[in-house]
Amino acid sequence: MTIARKLALLTLSAIVGLLALTAVFLLSERQLILAERQSSVRQVVESAHGVLSYYHGLAAKGALSEAEAQQQAMQAIKGMRYSGSEYFWLNDMQPRMLMHPINPALDGKDLAENKDATGKPLFVAFVNIVKEKNAGFVSYLWPKPGSEKPVPKVSYVMGFKPWGWIVGSGVYVDGVDAAILGRMIGFGSGALALAAALLVLGWF
């Protein structure tokens, strides 16, 4: 093999290695961002669970009737928002929707047959994970506020045993993918520039 071919092979190997490292980094970064957002959702759902505990405590002390405590807790959580427009919903173990601030048409409806675009009975999945672990993550498809197109979403649900309620909220996965796309463009541009520099150096 001539020296020129050896240099070309070395340059090509460096470029392939650079692209492989960039791909591995971006995949790891996606998992990290998704894990961070899931952790954030878990924390805010725990905060909403604390609101239910507060009103339940008022009812236990006799400051409110149980019906009044439930109604006030529901209204408090209905108005709660985080990260701009993210919201919480409440359903029971039937499952029946108790409160959905974005789609109030669901309120009071039996959701046992409610399925996402893949046929997954998501509200039954919420009930099952609460029965099994009292809390956990569920992946499914759900439209964003103001849209009818279902997109991937991961929600965290937590049971409130005294009232038989489930409170939940979620993160849309396409938001994570959009963040990764921005980083991919940045890292990809840098990788291409470095690859071009290696090609020029190898040529000379």
N, C-alpha and C positions, 0 to 999 in steps of 0.2 A: 504494500500500500504506500502510495506516495505521501509526502509530507502534507501536500495540499488536501488530500482526502482525509488524512488523520485530523487535520485542523477543522475540516468541515464536519467530521463526525463528532469531534469534541464540542464544536459550537452547537450542533443540532442537539446533542445530549443535554447541554446546559439549558437550551431553550425549552426542551421537553420537561426537564426537571423543574424549571421555573414555573411553567404552566401547571404542572401537577401540584406543586406546593401551593400555588395560588388557589387552585380548586379545593384542595384540602382545607386551606385556611378559611375560605368562604363558607364551606359546609359547616365547619366548626363554629364559625361566627354566627351562622343562622341558628344553630342549636342553642348557642349562648343567649342570643337575643330573645328567642322564643321562651327559653327557660326563665329569663328575667321578667318577661311580660306575664308569664304564667304565675310567677311568684308575686308580682304586683296585684294580679287579679285575686289570688288567694287571700292576700292581706286585706283588700278592700271588702271582699265577701265576709271575712271574719269581722270587719268593722260593722257591716250591716247586720250581721248576726248579733253583735253587741247591742244594736238598737232594739232588736226583738227582745233580748234579755232585759233591757232597761224597762220597756213597757210591761213585760211580764212581771217584773219586780213590783211595778206600781200597782198592778192588779192584785198581786199577792199581799201587798200591804193594805189593800182596801181603798187606795186613793182613786182607783178607777175600777169599773166593772171589767170583766174579761172581754166582753164584746167591745167596750170603749177602748180598751188597751190594744186590742187587735186592729181596730179601725185606725187608731192614731199611729200605730206602728207601721201599718200599711201605707198610710199617707206620707209618713216621714220618709220611708224607703222609696216611695214613688217619685219623690222630688230630688232624690240624691243623684248626683252625677260626678264623674271623675274623668280625667284625660279629655276634657271637652264635652263629648256627647255619650260617653259610655254609661250604661244604666244597670239597674238590678231588676229582677222579676221575682215573684213569689208563686209557688204552686204547692199543692198538698200532695199526700201520698196516694191519691186515687189513680192517676194524677189529674187534678183539676186546676186550671189557672185561677189564681186568686187576684193577681195584679200584674199587668204588663204595661209599663208606661208608654211604650212606643206603638204597640199594637193592642189597644184596649178592646178590640173586637174579640180577642181571645178570652177576656175576663169571664169567669164563670163556666167556661167550656171544659168538657171532659177531653183530655188530651191523650188518652191511651192509644188512639189510632192516628195521632198526629205524627207524620213521618217526614224526614228530609228528602232531598232529591234522590238519594241513594236507596231510599226505602227503610232507613233506620228509624225506629220508634224512639226518638231522642228523649222525650219526657219519661217514658218507661225506663230508659237508661239512667236518667237522673235519679229516679226512685230506687232503682236497683243498687246503684253505687252508694246511696245514702243508707239503705238497709244493710248493706254489706260493711261499709267503712265509716258511715256517718258523713263523709265528705270525700270529694275527689274530682278529677278532671274527666270530661267527656268531649270527644271530638265529633263534629257533625257539620252539616251545611245549613247556613241561615242567612237571609238577606240583611244587608246593612240598613240602618235607618234612612228612609227616603228612597229605597231601591227595592225592586222585587226579585232581583237576581240573587240566588243563594250562592254564598262563597264559604270556603272553609273557616270554621270557627272552633275554638277550644274554650269550653266554659268550666268554671269551678263551681260546684254546688255543695251546700252544707245544710244538714238537717237541723231543725229546731224542735226537739222532741216534745216539749210541753204543749205545743199547739199542733204538732204533726205537720209543720210547714217545711218547705225547702226554699232557701234563698240562693240565687245564683247570678253570675255575671260572666262575661267571656271576653276573649281577645280574638280579633279577626286575623287569620294567618296571612292574608294578602298584605296586611300592613307590615308584617315581618319581611315578607318577600320583597316589598317595595324598598325597605331599608337596605336589604341585601343587594338589590339591583343597583342602588346608588353606589354602594361600596364596590360592587363588581365592576362598575364602569371606571371608578377611580383606580382600583388595583389593576384592572385589565389594561387601562391606558399605560400605567407604569410598567407592567410586564411587557407590553408590546414595545414600549420605548427601549427597555433594557434588551429585549430580543433583537431589535433593530441595531442597537449599538454593538451587540455581540456579532451579528452578521457582518456589519461593516468592519469590525476589528478582525474577524476571521478572513474576510475578503483581502484586506491589506496584508 
